Amino acid sequence: MFINIGINIFYLFIFLAVVLIGLPLLDGLISYYLARNLKGYMVNNFSFKSQYWLGGLGVIIHELGHAAFALIFGHKITQIKLLNFHPEDGSLGSVESSYNPRSWYQTLSNFFIGLGPLFSGLLVCWLLVKFLCHPIYTAIPVDEVNQLSPTNIINFIVQITTTWLGNITTAFLNAGIVNQLILIILIGMISSTVFSLSSQDLHSSYTGLPSFFMVITALSIIGGFLESISLTFQLTLNRILLLIAALWLILLILIFVCLLLSLVEMWLGSLLLRIR
């Protein structure tokens, strides 16, 4: 019995670490590299100030993402610049906060504060899609996941991803041409800067990892015991974790699409300037 509980705890720890830490960091790292290259393309083809008039709205949403998570986790915001028009260090905006380093809760929050712009940027993009395209999302039959085999995991995640992205695509195609153009232009402008995580943002997330691993260890121990007692709890937990994993995959795809739209808009803009 104790061997089975130990195995449950080990596998649950790995599963939680991948879904709650690994996938978010993967999204953050990919966004960091893609958006950094995109901003370089913007500056090289236009000017440094183009980051303000092309991506100023995205900078504001980016910084609000940091600030929102800082407030949620009880940090004290000491300074906030939604748009920094005189950047000595090249930063377009900044949020500075203080916290108690002895508090595991506030230290853990650094993980989410660093990745905050991913959430705020995607929230704004989702709201734009919602009000301009009015998508209807299909319910996911989570009862299909009864065993955590590799095939079931992949099939479930792929099903959620393709279904929800299909709902968004259908809604966009059915929206009027005016709404489509407004959506493309706004998302393109926002994405050029909102998903541009800095090295400081990623470092902030890394400082929260030790506390996050402590939380995951505690959850794994509790969950491992409960899984051994209740099969219903085990199935419910598995479905929730798979749903979260699918959401991170969807977010990564949406971030990539948003940045691609931004790149296309910049390329068209630079092309028009050359023609003139």
Secondary structure by P-SEA (a helix, b strand, c coil): caaaaaaaaaaaaaaaaaaacaaaaaaaaaaaaaaaaaaaaaaaaccccccccccaaaaaaaaaaaaaaaaaaccccccccccccccccccccccccccccccaaaaaaaaaaaaaaaaaaaaaaaaaaaaacbbbbbbbcccccccccaaaaaaaaaaaaaaaaaaaaaaaaaccaaaaaaaaaaaaaaacccccccaaaaaaaaaaaaaaaaaaaaaaaaaaaaaaccaaaaaaaaaaaaaaaaaaaaaaaaaaaaaaaaaaaaaaaaaaaaac
